[in-house]
């Protein structure tokens, strides 16, 4: 059987394919039913047609194939095939391949003739005749197929060639035979490679489509016809553009369309065709809509970009936001791109409000949290019950998900503090300089723009971050975890109700569509800053995915408490207990306890161990601590572990400097503490340690925006650029320069040494001139 299959694979050539009789209406049920409604469903695609346009397959000079690009696509097709999917390829390239071959033959022939009759002096005058496309196709088809076969052989994948013409689709017997052949090839795990038989095909004739039937004018229509006839789940059309734009790519207002719906054709302005091929984007859209109506999902994407070609097909099948996805079902709400645009526009209005108006919005939100407490808690109980029944959330996340009356009261109090700080945030003068006579320069605070905050099971984060965004005049896009969907929905409604007080309701948007976090991180043209709130894995994933967008946050909270040899017993017990046991799921909870060597086998050490055991804290011994013990607790698997639970690592150090070195090696630059009565030792620790927060005789739990008097925080940053530590209102502001002149000053750099500075002292919160009266 295996020998028969290999023999068949090597012999199948020029099989006529997919002839069909004219239909009275477009076929329904392609892909076994309706097309997929969302990108995430593309993971379920089993039968896939990949259409390679001329611009994808051919080189820039149109003579020959883009071998590296083609090899990358072949590899992805083989990977998908090996996943158990059925793959088919509709390819261009025979004409280009043949043109290269014929040019070589003609040049060789001419050079030989001229060398025999005219001498070498006339070789430079050789010219190439115009090559007829059909002849090029005839010369290139066998070479193209041989290339595909050689490439797929590297992945132990067999291929078969199928050539068709438009006439083959109007013979019922041919259609049935061809369909049967293709089904058999797919059953044997062979990749059919389909192309129009350009050696005999007539020139394309416009507007000859029969009712409900698309005629084969190009490979776009061929791919659509093939996908529907074979009931494919997905058609991927690769071209030389990112996807479908609302106007020709490269024009000022051109925007890539993420999802295209039938009926949106009137909003599209088509440009010229690509440098090669006969279809163009208008033909692609027409073919895509026909395939969609026939039950096949369609994605048009770029197959030529060097940064994405190597994974474009696998990304599409993984449901990632690549190219333009065609869908029949239009969602009830706006897309995330539309939400971002609405947030930006409304955010600009928010930034121009009087500070009193922004404070009023925040105060109203604080009142709503108190007045509608029962409504919030009912929604939160629904989320808690769903999480408990699912049984997938660890206890640390359940603790974060839970809301209580006291927690809501605490949030409301923090919002009142933010409302006060909002009075002196946007438009504050940082610096004022007289550049020349009647020419004054000011540096003033302004919002960053559009913030994207991604948080997991932390619903209390929503009103806090919203208040900080409102106070700083920033637009806000919120993406919460599905675990808190009900609570987030109610809280967001309250935020928008408060914003409606001054007609800026859309400045804060909650992303409720099934957008992947990685897709949101690609919106670098509309989002200015990403702030992740959640697990270290979430933060790391976002930092990897956010190409071109700054990420503010920390990936880990490995906080240390160092107990010095001169520490007070009472302070040690209180600080260690609070740092570890108050809220072990918090990022500012102690994860590693460092003990000075001289404290081992002392009453203080015994009291620390007894206290941790009484609090049911599981201790993991560091390697040095374990070496001192005959029977030690479980040894720590890593000194870089964030437990986020009633667990911690205990390790021994020789000195304060040893503790600093340990923290620099294994810490995350979050929050670290020294407990000692020796002021000199403490000051050296505070000076030498390079962490965002460094404390002396204070719990690590103080690393919190609320405890710092910031009202709330959007997170704790361990970065060294922009904001660091607990990030409150100030961390959501940037600045701009404003120059006011009388029109007579010129920029004479030869006199820059005569610049004069205004010496009057300005209040720290003084707004820029005219800012308070902007409305």
RODRENPA-606571 format. One line per 4 residues: for each residue x, z, y of C-alpha. Coordinates in steps of 0.001 Angstrom, whole numbers, plus 524288, in hexadecimal, padded with zeros to 5 digits. Layout:
! RODRENPA-606571
X/Z/Y; ...
This chain:
! RODRENPA-606571
80000/80000/80000; 80B19/80372/80954; 811F4/7F680/806A5; 80559/7EF34/8090A
80367/7F644/815D2; 8113C/7F372/81AA1; 80FCB/7E549/81686; 80309/7E421/81DDD
8093F/7EA60/829D2; 81424/7E051/82A39; 80B86/7D478/827BD; 7FFAD/7D6AC/83079
80110/7CD2A/83BB0; 7F7F4/7C5AF/844A7; 7EB82/7CBD5/83F89; 7DFAB/7C75A/8473F
7D8F8/7D321/84CB1; 7CC82/7D8F9/851BA; 7C371/7CD54/85302; 7B5BB/7D147/856EF
7A8BB/7CB1B/85990; 7A2CE/7CBFB/8672E; 79B25/7D884/868E9; 78F00/7DA64/8711F
7940A/7E75D/8763B; 7A0B2/7EF0B/87679; 7A30A/7F5BB/86971; 7A044/80439/868D7
7A66B/80EEF/860E6; 7B4B8/80B18/861F0; 7BD7A/815E2/85D18; 7B274/81A47/8545E
7A99F/81E58/85FBD; 7AA79/82139/86E3E; 7B797/820ED/87552; 7BE61/82DA5/87881
7B93A/83463/884AE; 7C5CE/83B9E/88851; 7D457/8396B/8870D; 7D60E/84579/87E9C
7CDCB/83EDE/8741C; 7D7B1/833CE/872BC; 7DF32/83C7B/86953; 7D4A0/83929/85F7A
7D6F3/82A74/86089; 7D9BB/8250E/852F7; 7D9B0/8164B/854EF; 7E143/811DD/860F3
7E3D3/8047A/866E7; 7EFCB/8035C/86FC0; 7F010/7F7B6/878C4; 7FD74/7F3FB/87E2C
7FC5D/7EB94/88A4D; 805E0/7E0E7/88DE1; 80C07/7E947/89884; 80EB0/7F3F1/88E78
814A7/7EB4B/88404; 81CB0/7E1E6/88C58; 828B1/7E3D5/894C8; 8288B/7E29F/8A373
82DD7/7D4B0/8A2E3; 822BE/7D0F9/8997E; 82CB4/7CB44/89007; 82D86/7D42A/8846E
82819/7E156/88064; 82A5D/7EEFB/885D4; 8304C/7F3D2/87925; 83284/8020C/87CEF
824B3/80393/88204; 81EF8/7FCE0/87618; 826ED/80558/86CD0; 821C9/811A7/87364
813AE/80D3B/871ED; 815EB/8096C/863BB; 81B49/816FB/86109; 80F1F/81D69/866B7
80616/8147F/85EF0; 80D95/81828/852A0; 80C8C/826A1/855E4; 7FDCB/82593/857B2
7FCC7/81D87/84B3D; 80418/82804/843C4; 7FA6D/83224/848D7; 7F012/82B5A/840AE
7EA61/822AF/84B5C; 7E784/8142B/849C4; 7EF1D/80C66/853D9; 7ED4E/7FE52/8585A
7F529/7F70A/862A0; 7F0C6/7EBDA/86B58; 7FD25/7E628/87109; 801D1/7DC23/87ABE
80FB3/7D716/87B2F; 81010/7CAD7/872C4; 810FC/7C1E8/87EA1; 81C08/7C9DC/884D2
82368/7CAC0/877FD; 821DD/7BC22/875BE; 825C7/7B8F1/883B2; 8327F/7C045/881BC
83506/7B948/874F0; 831AE/7ABA6/87A0E; 839D0/7AD66/88652; 84565/7B103/87E02
8435F/7A51F/87546; 84186/79BE1/880DD; 84D99/7A0FC/887DF; 85596/79FB1/87B8D
850A7/791EF/87929; 852FB/78DB2/88736; 86097/79353/88774; 86454/78C0F/87B0C
85EE7/77F04/88002; 8652A/7803A/88D50; 8720E/7843E/88775; 8720D/777F3/87F0F
86DA9/76E40/88985; 87108/773A6/896F0; 87BDD/77D67/8953A; 87C06/78BC9/89891
87B4D/78959/8A72D; 86C95/78719/8A6E0; 868BE/79307/89ED0; 8659B/79A6E/8AB28
85B17/7907E/8AEC1; 852C7/7932C/8A2C0; 8448E/79697/8A5AE; 839F9/79B9C/89CC2
82D29/79465/89B31; 8204B/79B83/89CF6; 81CDB/7A161/88FDE; 80EE7/7A003/88B07
808D7/7AD0D/88736; 80359/7A876/87A20; 8109D/7A386/875CD; 816C7/7B070/879E1
80C85/7B7D6/87217; 80EF5/7AF90/8660A; 81D88/7B1DC/86711; 81C65/7C05A/869E7
811A7/7C534/860D6; 819EA/7C66A/8548C; 82500/7CD0A/85BD8; 81BA6/7D6B1/8623F
815EB/7DA7E/8552A; 82354/7DBA2/84EE8; 8273E/7E4EE/859D1; 81B44/7ED7E/857C1
81DAE/7EDA8/84932; 82BD8/7F1B1/84AFF; 8282D/7FC9D/85467; 81D39/80233/84C14
825D4/801B3/8400D; 82E34/80C4C/84640; 8227B/81564/844BB; 81EB8/810B6/8370D
812A8/80A62/83CCA; 80DB9/7FD3A/8381B; 807D3/7F2EE/84135; 7FF9F/7E699/83FE0
7FDC3/7DB81/849A8; 7F06B/7D658/84D86; 7EE64/7CAA4/8568D; 7E100/7C748/85C16
7DAA4/7BE04/865AD; 7CE09/7BF36/86D28; 7C778/7B58F/863D7; 7C9B6/7BED6/8586F
7C00A/7C85C/85E33; 7B454/7BF4F/85CAA; 7B4DA/7BCFC/84E0B; 7AD9D/7C748/84645
7B528/7C4D3/839B1; 7C258/7C5C0/84081; 7BE0C/7D22B/8472A; 7BA6C/7D88F/83A4D
7C6CC/7D406/8337C; 7CF56/7D8AB/83E94; 7C89C/7E5C9/83F86; 7CA86/7E7B5/830FC
7D8E7/7E429/83204; 7DB30/7EDC3/83D06; 7D429/7F8AB/835FD; 7DCAE/7F664/82A1B
7E91F/7F67B/8323F; 7E550/80345/838A1; 7E1BB/8090E/82B7E; 7EF85/8060E/826BF
7F559/80CBC/832D7; 7FA1D/7FFC8/8388D; 7FA68/7FD9A/84753; 7F3C5/7F09B/84AC1
7FA52/7E9D9/8564D; 7F0B0/7E0BD/85CDD; 7F2D5/7D5F7/866C3; 7EBAF/7C9FC/86B78
7F108/7BD93/86573; 7F66F/7B897/8724F; 7FC4E/7AC9C/86BB1; 7EEC4/7A68A/86A7B
7E5F9/7AEBE/87338; 7DF42/7A739/87E50; 7E0D6/7AB8B/88C73; 7D7EF/7B6EF/8900C
7CAAF/7B303/8953A; 7C472/7BC5F/89EE2; 7B678/7C12F/89E1B; 7B303/7BC72/8908D
7AF4F/7C9CB/88B03; 7A2CA/7C974/88342; 798E4/7D427/88555; 79EE7/7E0E1/880A5
7AAE3/7DA19/87AEC; 7B84C/7D9D2/8814F; 7BFC1/7CD37/87F27; 7CE1E/7CD61/87BA5
7D4FB/7C8DD/88810; 7E0D3/7D1CB/8870A; 7E631/7DD0E/87F34; 7DDFB/7E6DD/886DB
7D166/7E0BD/8821B; 7D765/7DEC2/8749F; 7DAD6/7ED3D/873C4; 7CD36/7F13F/87813
7C6D7/7E80D/86E46; 7CFCF/7ECC7/86384; 7CD74/7FB2A/8669C; 7BEB1/7F9CE/86652
7BE23/7F11D/85A50; 7C6F4/7FA72/852C9; 7BFB2/80677/857E2; 7CC13/80C1C/85DCA
7CB6C/819A5/863D2; 7D50A/81690/86EB2; 7DA91/80ACA/875C7; 7E70F/80D15/87D98
7EA40/801E8/886DD; 7F843/802CC/88BC3; 7FB94/7FB98/89845; 8058D/7FC59/8A358
7FD6F/80579/8ABFE; 7F9F7/813DB/8AA6B; 7EBBF/810A8/8A7FC; 7E017/80C4F/8AFF7
7E0CA/80E3E/8BEB1; 7D5A5/80DC8/8C870; 7DD4D/80360/8CFE3; 7E974/7FB53/8CCD0
7F504/8042C/8C955; 7FEA1/8055D/8D479; 7F471/804DF/8DF34; 7F35D/810AD/8E813
7E66E/815E8/8E2F7; 7E87A/812A4/8D491; 7E519/81E0E/8CB99; 7E665/81E8B/8BCF3
7D93C/82067/8B663; 7DA01/82AE0/8ABFC; 7CCCC/82808/8A5A7; 7C516/81B77/8A79C
7B688/81AE1/8A4FE; 7ADD3/80EEA/8A303; 7A77D/80BB4/8AFDB; 7B393/80F02/8B7EE
7B7FB/800CA/8B883; 7B307/7FF22/8C65F; 7BCAE/8095A/8CB34; 7C874/801B0/8C624
7D033/7F776/8CD9A; 7D886/7EF73/8C44A; 7E5D1/7EA07/8C7B5; 7ED87/7DE97/8C260
7F12F/7DCF2/8B41A; 7FDFE/7E1F3/8AE9B; 80A4E/7D992/8AF05; 80739/7D4A5/8A151
7FAED/7D373/8994A; 7EDD8/7CD6D/89CA6; 7E4F9/7D93C/89D02; 7E728/7E26F/8A84D
7E0BA/7EFA4/8AACD; 7D32F/7E9EE/8ACC1; 7D3C1/7E40F/89F14; 7D872/7F106/899A5
7CD31/7F878/89FBE; 7C346/7EE8E/89AF5; 7C8D7/7EF3E/88D2D; 7C98C/7FE18/88DAA
7BB58/7FF7A/891CC; 7B70D/7F626/88721; 7BE8F/7FDF7/87CF3; 7B8FF/80AA4/88269
7AB3F/8055A/88143; 7AE6B/801CC/87347; 7B221/80FD0/87004; 7C0F4/80FA9/871CF
7C7D7/818B5/87B5A; 7D1BD/81216/8844E; 7DDDB/8164F/88BDF; 7E585/80D4A/894D9
7F34C/81258/89744; 80110/80E82/89B31; 809A5/809A5/89028; 8154F/805E1/8988C
8192C/81257/89FC8; 8260B/8171F/899EC; 8226D/82585/89B8A; 81589/824B2/89426
816AC/81912/88AF2; 81D21/82165/8808E; 8111E/829FE/87EF7; 805D6/822EC/88589
7FE3C/82042/878FD; 8003B/82DB9/87320; 7FC87/83413/88024; 7EFEE/82C44/880BE
7EC32/82FE5/872E3; 7EF87/83E17/875ED; 7E536/83DA4/880A0; 7EEB1/83E93/88BFC
7EB2F/83905/89935; 7F1FF/82BDA/89853; 7ECC8/81F49/89E4D; 7DE3D/81CC7/8A037
7D493/821A3/89623; 7C7AF/81A42/894E6; 7BBF2/822EC/8922B; 7AD55/820A5/8917D
7A9BE/82EB5/894C6; 7AB83/8328A/8A2ED; 7AD01/84148/8A4A9; 7A333/84874/8AD0A
7AD8F/84E6E/8B5E8; 7B928/848A4/8BD34; 7C5FA/84559/8B686; 7D1A5/84E36/8B8A0
7D77B/8440C/8C1CB; 7CB02/84428/8C9CF; 7CAE7/852FC/8C9B7; 7D8DB/8531D/8CEBD
7D581/849A3/8D993; 7C9A0/851BE/8DD76; 7D1CD/85E14/8DD63; 7DC5A/857EB/8E5DC
7D2AF/852ED/8F001; 7CB4F/85FBE/8F09C; 7D81A/86753/8F06E; 7DC80/860A7/8FCE7
7D00E/86550/90368; 7D27E/872F1/8FDF1; 7E034/8730E/903B8; 7DAE5/86F8D/91125
7D11A/87AC6/9115A; 7D332/8864D/91A5F; 7DA39/89169/91329; 7CE40/899F1/9151D
7C613/88FE6/90DDF; 7CF36/88FAA/90220; 7CF1F/89E8F/901FA; 7C05D/89E78/9028F
7BFB5/895B1/8F684; 7C88B/89EE7/8EED8; 7C0F1/8AAFF/8F307; 7B45A/8A479/8EEDF
7BA62/8A15F/8E198; 7BE4C/8AFB3/8E012; 7B049/8B3B3/8E30E; 7AAFE/8A9F1/8D928
7B3BF/8AF9E/8CE8A; 7AD77/8BCD4/8D0E2; 79F87/8B82B/8D2E6; 79F62/8AF13/8C720
7A738/8B7FB/8BE3E; 79CE7/8B82C/8B39A; 79C16/8A958/8B314; 7AAE1/8A880/8B18B
7AB5F/8B2E9/8A6F1; 7A06D/8AC62/89F2C; 7A809/89F8E/89F2C; 7B470/8A6D0/89B7A
7AD98/8AD74/89014; 7A9A6/8A00C/88B04; 7B7DA/89BDB/88B48; 7BC67/8A86C/884D8
7B242/8A723/87A03; 7B615/89900/87775; 7C479/89C90/87722; 7C1FD/8A7F9/86DEE
7B9D8/89FBC/864A9; 7C41D/894F2/86476; 7CEB2/89EF3/86195; 7D992/89652/866CD
7DDD6/89DD8/872DE; 7E824/8A882/871A1; 7E4D5/8B5D2/8774F; 7ED8E/8B376/88329
7E58A/8A796/88725; 7D8B9/8AE9F/8846B; 7DD12/8B93D/88DCF; 7DFB1/8AF19/8984B
7D2B8/8A86B/895CD; 7CACD/8B4E0/89757; 7C4F2/8B87D/8A48D; 7BF8E/8C5B5/8A85D
7B8B9/8CB41/8B462; 7C54E/8D231/8B854; 7CD54/8C5B9/8B6E0; 7C3B7/8BE25/8BF57
7C40C/8C903/8C98A; 7D2E1/8C85B/8C988; 7D26C/8B991/8CB58; 7C8C8/8BADE/8D698
7D1AE/8C4D6/8DD36; 7DD2D/8BB9D/8DBE5; 7D535/8B0B0/8E200; 7D299/8B949/8EDE4
7E14A/8BABB/8EFA4; 7E309/8AC09/8EEB6; 7D86F/8AA22/8F902; 7E044/8B269/90286
7ECE2/8AAFA/8FF8B; 7E5E1/89E0E/9019F; 7E535/8A104/91035; 7F3AC/89E53/911D6
7F6FB/89410/907A7; 7F4C9/885BB/90B02; 7FA78/88127/917F6; 803BF/88C94/91A19
80FA2/88909/92252; 81C30/88B78/91AC7; 825A9/88603/924D0; 8252C/88033/93265
83038/87882/93896; 831D3/871AC/945C4; 83875/864EC/94231; 838DA/85FDF/9501A
831AC/86185/95CED; 822FD/860D8/95A22; 825C8/85E87/94BBD; 82284/869F6/942B6
82394/86A4E/933E8; 81BB3/87382/92B46; 81C02/87668/91CD6; 80EA7/87AFF/91833
808AE/87ED8/90B31; 7FF8E/87543/90473; 7F8F1/87476/8F713; 80036/86E38/8EBB7
7F4D0/86508/8E8BD; 7EE03/86460/8DB88; 7F0FB/86F24/8D1C5; 7EE58/86DFF/8C33F
7ED17/87B4F/8BCC1; 7EC3F/87B3B/8ADED; 7E8AF/88824/8A7C7; 7E4D2/88C97/89A3F
7DBAA/897DF/896F5; 7DCBA/89E3C/8A471; 7CFCF/89CB7/8ABBB; 7D396/8A6D5/8B61E
7DE2C/89D2F/8BA1C; 7D3EB/89399/8BF30; 7CECB/89B3B/8CB11; 7DC66/8A07F/8CE31
7E2E6/89336/8CE76; 7D743/88D47/8D582; 7D84F/89783/8E042; 7E6DF/89514/8E1E6
7E481/88660/8E2AA; 7D9C8/8884B/8ECC8; 7E24C/8917A/8F4E5; 7ED98/887C4/8F4CB
7E4F3/87BE2/8F749; 7E85F/8755D/8EA6F; 7DF71/86D06/8E212; 7DE79/87246/8D44D
7DC66/86C5E/8C6DC; 7D9A5/87667/8BC3B; 7DB1C/87409/8ADA1; 7D70A/87FE1/8A5D7
7D7A8/88270/8975E; 7CBBB/87F0E/88F55; 7CB79/88D34/88AB0; 7C66C/89137/89836
7BDC4/8855C/89ACC; 7B153/88D00/89DC6; 7B7FE/8970D/8A670; 7BFBC/88C9B/8ADB6
7B381/884B8/8B054; 7AC77/8904C/8B6A1; 7B864/89467/8BE84; 7BA91/88686/8C363
7AC6A/885BB/8C7B2; 7AE96/89208/8CFDC; 7BB06/88C54/8D5C6; 7B3EA/87FEB/8D9C6
7A8A1/887EE/8DF10; 7B22D/88F32/8E7CC; 7B8C4/88282/8EC0F; 7AB86/87CD9/8EFBC
7AB31/886C5/8FABA; 7B37E/87D42/902AD; 7B072/87084/8FB71; 7BCED/86F99/8F36D
7B693/8716A/8E622; 7BEAB/866DF/8DF7C; 7CBF0/86C9F/8E331; 7CC69/87415/8D63E
7C965/86C35/8CA0B; 7C814/870C0/8BBF0; 7CC4D/8667D/8B212; 7C212/86739/8A776
7C4A6/85A0E/8A10D; 7CC97/85977/89492; 7D924/85621/89BAC; 7E5AB/85914/89492
7EF1C/861A1/89C33; 7F9A1/85753/89A79; 7F0D6/84D20/8A0CD; 7EE5E/855EB/8AC8F
7FD04/857AE/8AE31; 7FE82/848FD/8AFF7; 7F661/84899/8BC72; 802AA/84914/8C4C0
7FCC5/840BD/8CF93; 7F1B7/84A3A/8D27E; 7F691/857BB/8CE50; 8014A/85E8E/8D611
803DF/86AEC/8CE32; 8008B/86FCC/8C084; 7FF14/87E50/8BDDE; 7FD8A/8820A/8AF79
7F7C8/88F4D/8ABE7; 7F866/89272/89D85; 80136/89354/891C6; 80F8D/88FD0/89231
80C83/8842D/8896F; 8026D/87F1C/89328; 80C24/88041/89E59; 816E2/87962/896B5
80D9E/86E6B/892D5; 809A1/86C6C/8A0FC; 817A6/86CA5/8A5D0; 81AE6/861F2/89C00
80ED6/859D6/89F18; 80F52/85AD9/8ADF0; 81803/84F59/8B156; 818CB/84E66/8C018
8104D/85A48/8C362; 816C1/86773/8C672; 812C0/872A1/8BD66; 81250/88066/8C2C1
812EB/88B18/8B89F; 81AA1/89110/8ADA4; 81B04/88D4B/89F69; 81E04/89B06/89A6D
81CDD/8A90A/89EDF; 827EA/8AFB1/8977C; 828C4/8BBE9/89FCC; 83317/8C672/89D6A
83387/8D500/8A055; 84147/8DAD1/8A039; 84249/8E998/89E5A; 84F1E/8EE01/8A44C
856F8/8F9BC/89F89; 85337/900F5/8AC10; 8449D/8FEA5/8AB13; 83A2F/9090C/8AD34
83278/90C94/8A0F0; 82534/90CDC/8A7AE; 82778/90005/8AEBE; 82C03/8F94D/8A24F
81FF8/8FD24/89A7E; 8167D/8F988/8A566; 81CE4/8EC91/8A8E0; 81EE8/8E7EA/89AEB
810F9/8EB9E/8972E; 80B11/8E48F/8A2D6; 813ED/8D8AD/8A17F; 81070/8D68D/8932D
8034B/8DCE9/89093; 7FB26/8DB26/89CE8; 7F833/8CCBC/89A25; 80146/8C735/88FAB
7FB66/8B986/890BC; 7FFE3/8B820/89EE2; 80BB1/8AFEF/8A240; 811C0/8BB97/8A982
81112/8C468/89D96; 81DEE/8C99C/89830; 822A3/8C1F7/88C52; 8305E/8C791/88A91
8349D/8D5AB/88C96; 8433B/8D748/88EE8; 848D2/8E4D9/88C3F; 85623/8E999/890B8
85E97/8ECC6/884E2; 860BF/8FADD/8894D; 85220/8FDA6/88810; 85199/8FB22/87978
84EA0/90751/8715F; 84AC9/90EEE/87DA7; 83DC1/915BA/88044; 83A95/90B28/88A61
83C32/90073/8804A; 83393/907CB/876AF; 82907/90987/88121; 82933/8FAE2/8840E
82789/8F789/875A1; 81CBE/901A2/873D4; 81569/8FCB2/87FB8; 81603/8EE8B/87B09
81168/8F271/86D88; 80635/8FA5D/87327; 8023E/8EE61/87B07; 802F1/8E674/86E64
80DBB/8DDC1/87378; 814F1/8D697/868C5; 823A5/8D709/86AEE; 82CB9/8CBE3/8671F
83B09/8CFE0/86684; 84535/8C7B7/86D6B; 851A7/8C506/8658A; 859D1/8CFC4/86C18
84F0E/8D9EF/86B0D; 84CDD/8D675/85CB7; 85B58/8D8A9/859E8; 85A13/8E6EE/85E06
84F02/8E9B3/85487; 84EC0/8EBCB/845EC; 8406F/8E84D/84508; 83CC5/8DFF9/850A9
82FF0/8DA26/854F0; 82DFC/8CBA8/852D9; 83917/8C444/85928; 83582/8BB77/864A1
83540/8AD21/860CC; 83974/8A97A/86E7D; 83D79/8B0AD/87AD3; 835D0/8A699/882A2
82845/8AA15/87D79; 81C55/8AC0E/88618; 8137F/8B44A/87D66; 807D0/8B595/886B0
80300/8C0AA/87E00; 8062A/8CEBB/87A53; 81397/8CAA2/8758F; 820FD/8CAE6/87BBD
82F53/8C941/878AD; 83888/8D4EA/87A15; 846F0/8D264/87C16; 852F1/8DA7F/87F99
85C7B/8D73E/88AAC; 86927/8DDB1/88EE1; 86745/8DD93/89D99; 85F77/8D8C2/8A914
867E3/8CC8D/8A98D; 86579/8CA75/89B12; 856D3/8CB5C/89DD4; 857EF/8C158/8A8C5
85F71/8B80D/89FF3; 85555/8B9BD/8952A; 84A11/8B6D1/89E79; 850E3/8AACF/8A401
852E8/8A5AF/89625; 845BF/8A8C4/89008; 83C68/8AAED/89B67; 83351/8A165/8A245
83664/8A557/8B072; 828D2/8AB3D/8B1C4; 82924/8BA0E/8B3E6; 83384/8C3DE/8AFE4
83481/8D298/8B225; 83F04/8DD14/8B2A2; 83BE2/8EB83/8B0F0; 846B2/8F431/8B644
84953/8FF44/8BFCE; 8565E/8F965/8C3C2; 8540B/8F1FB/8D062; 860E3/8EA7D/8CFA7
85DDC/8E5C2/8C1D2; 8502B/8E1E2/8C610; 854DC/8DA47/8D1E8; 85EBC/8D2CE/8C9AB
853F5/8CF63/8BFF8; 84AF1/8CAC1/8CAE0; 855D7/8C2C8/8D105; 85B98/8BCA0/8C4C5
84F4C/8B923/8BD50; 849FB/8AB91/8BFDC; 83B56/8AD0E/8BD36; 82F5B/8AA58/8C565
82BE3/8B8EE/8C583; 835C9/8C405/8C3DE; 830EF/8D22C/8C42D; 83729/8DFA2/8C4B4
82F70/8EACA/8BEAD; 822C1/8E2FF/8BEB5; 81A75/8DCD8/8B42A; 81BC3/8CE4F/8B180
80CF7/8CDC0/8B309; 80EED/8CE77/8C1CB; 812F3/8C00E/8C16B; 8055D/8BBF9/8C565
7FFD6/8B571/8D16C; 7F4FD/8BF70/8D2CB; 7FE84/8CAFB/8D213; 8079A/8C40D/8DB8B
7FC6F/8C3C1/8E558; 7FA94/8B501/8E42D; 7EC47/8B6BE/8E05B; 7EE3B/8AE1A/8D47D
7F80E/8A4A1/8CF09; 7F7DD/89709/8C960; 802AC/89B03/8C032; 81077/8A023/8BF92
81B10/8961E/8C1CB; 828B7/8972B/8BC1E; 82D25/88AD3/8C316; 83756/88B53/8CDC5
8316A/8811A/8D6C4; 8258D/88387/8DF5D; 81E8E/88FF4/8DAD6; 82403/89A5F/8D1B7
81DFD/8A665/8CB8E; 80F63/8A91F/8CD4F; 80A3A/89D6F/8D4E9; 7FF75/8A079/8DE7A
7FAAB/899DC/8EAB5; 8082D/8971D/8F06F; 80C54/88FD6/8E430; 80150/885F9/8E5E3
805E1/881A6/8F344; 81026/877FD/8F79C; 8138D/873B4/90561; 813DF/867FE/90E3A
81AC6/864DF/91AFD; 81314/86219/9275A; 819B8/85C3A/9333C; 812F1/85C41/94080
81866/8544A/94BC2; 814AA/84DAC/95885; 818CB/84002/95476; 8253C/83FA5/95CBA
82F21/845FD/953A5; 837C5/83D59/94B1B; 83F71/840CC/93ED7; 84D2E/840AF/9448A
8555B/84647/93990; 86179/84657/94218; 85B83/851E9/94946; 8572A/8598F/93D5C
86099/8644B/940DD; 85872/867AA/94CD7; 84C55/86B60/944E3; 8463B/877E1/949CB
83E5C/88171/941C0; 832BC/88906/9469A; 8368D/8972C/9467D; 8293A/89D3D/947B1
82564/8A4F3/93B8F; 81922/89FB9/93505; 80FFE/8A846/92CF0; 811AF/8A52D/91E7C
80378/8A153/91CE2; 801AD/899C4/92984; 7FA67/88D07/926D4; 7FF47/8800C/92BC7
7FA84/87BF7/9390E; 7ECD5/87674/93872; 7EAF1/879DF/92A11; 7E086/88430/92C1F
7D8DF/87ADA/934A6; 7D9F2/86F48/92B6E; 7CB78/87035/92865
